[in-house]
Amino acid sequence: MSMKIRWLAGVCLAAGLVLLGCGRSHPATVKQPQQAERRCTVWLQGASLPSETFGELTRLGVDEVVLDAGSVDLGAGVPVMRVNARPAIPGGMPFGALVHVKRPPEKTIARLARPVWEGLKGAWPGIVHARELLLDLPRTPAGTAAFVTGLSGAARMPVIPVLSVAEASSGPGKALARAAGGCVVLLAGNLGAFRPGAAVSDQPFSDQLAPLAGTGLCPRAAIVLTPRVSPDPGTWPDDVEPLSHPGVADLSTPEDFDWAFHLKRGITWSGKTWKRGDTIEASWLGAARLNADLHELTNVTLPEVGGWDLVGVTAKPVAMGMGLSTLKAYLKGEGPAPDVTVKVERSGRKVRVTLRNPTPFCSALSSFGNWVEVSIPRGLVAVSKRGSFDRLTLGSLRSGTWRAVTGGTNAVRFFDTFVAPGETARSGWIRVPSWRTAVTVRWRLLVSTGETISGRQLIPGR
């Protein structure tokens, strides 16, 4: 198989780990983190992982996992805690605790630092073992910097704000980041899945982060892997493959999501029963897009990027976007595109093809971008069944140019809207004029960056 694209495939993470050490001991006193030492932080969402998985992530170069501790509402002038079910603390691996701050008051937030910490400790005693607190701050009113330093002193650990690009670039945002000794900047991915209303900028990362150059800060770049689905099924959504078949749904591209699935029949998906006529809108981030974002981040020189935080990773092995199996394979240096094989069976005048994707990586969703083609130089082909592919189209192939036609067909294409992790698709039998007829098999897959994977086989006549 020939490939038209060359992948970074985890080199960003591996190279950073070779070049930069990772301190994993819990600080005895309050000490702001050395951002340049942190290369990869994984934020788990609703995940309950076995202890051996944490060990595996450590071996794959993950410096820390972040557990979602819950939220604190400050609108009433006193902290009101809503703490998630106490997450299992990963033995032997540093962890951070994420706290969502709601309705921060305009003038009195600084005095709430110690009550917030006492409330967090009371609700989840294990939080005292965290390496750092991360604060999701949708607003930064006056006094936020004093609140962060006060909370850091009370907790005796670093407290790092999570800011949008606009917040981090503003005067108050820079002052807050300086007081905290660093910040996490929401930079790429499905930002709206983490902070409703946030949108990804079309500007290069270097331009977005440029206002932080000269501040002495090494921001951590957050890439949000969490998918967005509307209506929300209430759980991390399943793989998109069951929705991708033409018999299940019609596809469109709505304004606010990557794809819309207009259901033709009822289906159970992501733990919810959907009816015919329902529309499911979704956006997700695949391994190819993540790889491209990490590659771009390695080229940002000013400011120095202290590392990347992969926000929203599910315990599901395979899921919409990045399941845990996909992420672990990527961190091993595999992918980020599927490495497919195409097997050709021939029996006299009949030919059949099988597309197999043994990897945890997927193609892009595309009505026309993923196909396997069978052609002959002269004569006509005949085929009646698509097999397990989504559909087939007869056509004419002349001088390498494909045209869909209804007569004079010397080629057929089998389309698969979405090549899922581990998927195998087999065509129906194609009849050619003679057992002596040579057959050419070509294939192409589209990935989420718009790049393609392609290959070609020539099956001589006998």
BELDALIN-V29712 format. One line per field, one symbol per residue. ss: DSSP state (~ for helix, > for strand, _ for the rest). phi: phi as a letter, one per 20 degrees, with the letter a starting at -180 (. if undefined). burial: # if it has 9 or more other C-alpha atoms within 8 Angstrom, else .. A space follows every 10 residues. Layout:
BEGIN
ss=???
phi=???
burial=???
END
This chain:
BEGIN
ss=__>_______ ~~~~~~~~~_ __________ ____~~~__> >>>>______ ~~~~~~~~~_ ___>>>>>>> >>>______> >>>_______ ____>>>>>> >>______~~ ~~~~~~~~~~ ~~~_~~~~~_ _>>>>>>___ ___~~~~~~~ ~~~~~__>>> >>>>~~~~~_ ~~~~~~~~~~ __>>>>>>>_ ~~~~______ ____~~~~~~ ~~_______> >>>>___>>> _________~ ~~~_____>> >>______>> >>>___>>>_ _>>>____>> >>>___~~~~ ~~~~~~~~__ ______>>>> >>>_______ ___~~~~~~~ ~________> >>>>>>>__> >>>>>>>___ __________ >>>>>_____ _>>_______ >>>>>>>>__ >>>>______ >>>>>_____ ___>>>___> >_______>> >>>>>>____ _>>>>>>>>_ __
phi=.ececcdfln fgffffffec fcfdefffcf bffegfeedb cdeeclecdf gffffffffe oeeadddeep ccedfencfd ecefggffef fmcfcddece edlfffcdff feffgfffff fffbgfffef eadddedfcc fgnfffffff ffffelbfcd fdcfgfffef gffffffffe nraddfdbne gffecgnfcf eefggfffeg fefnenedfe eedeeffdcc fffnbfffgf gfeefgfebe dbdffdcfbc defebfbebl mcedegnfcd dbcbdefffg ffffffffee dcffefqcde endefffcbf ndffffffff ffoemedfde ccdddccmed cbccecdeee dcefebfced bcddccfbnc dcbccemeff acceaddclm decfcdcmed bbdddcgbee gmfccceffd ddfbfeffcd dcbbcddfen ecdbbbcddf fd
burial=..#.....## .###.##..# .#.......# .#..###### #####..... ...##.##.# ########## #####..##. #.#...#..# ..######## ##.##..### .######.## #..#..#..# #######..# #.######## ####..#### #####.###. .######### ########## ###......# ....##.### .##...#### #########. ..#..####. #..##..### ...#..#### ######..## ...###...# ########## #######..# .######### #####.#### ########## #.######.# ........## ########## ######..## ######...# #....#..## .#.####... ....#...## ########## ###.###### ###.#.#### ########.. ######.... ..
END
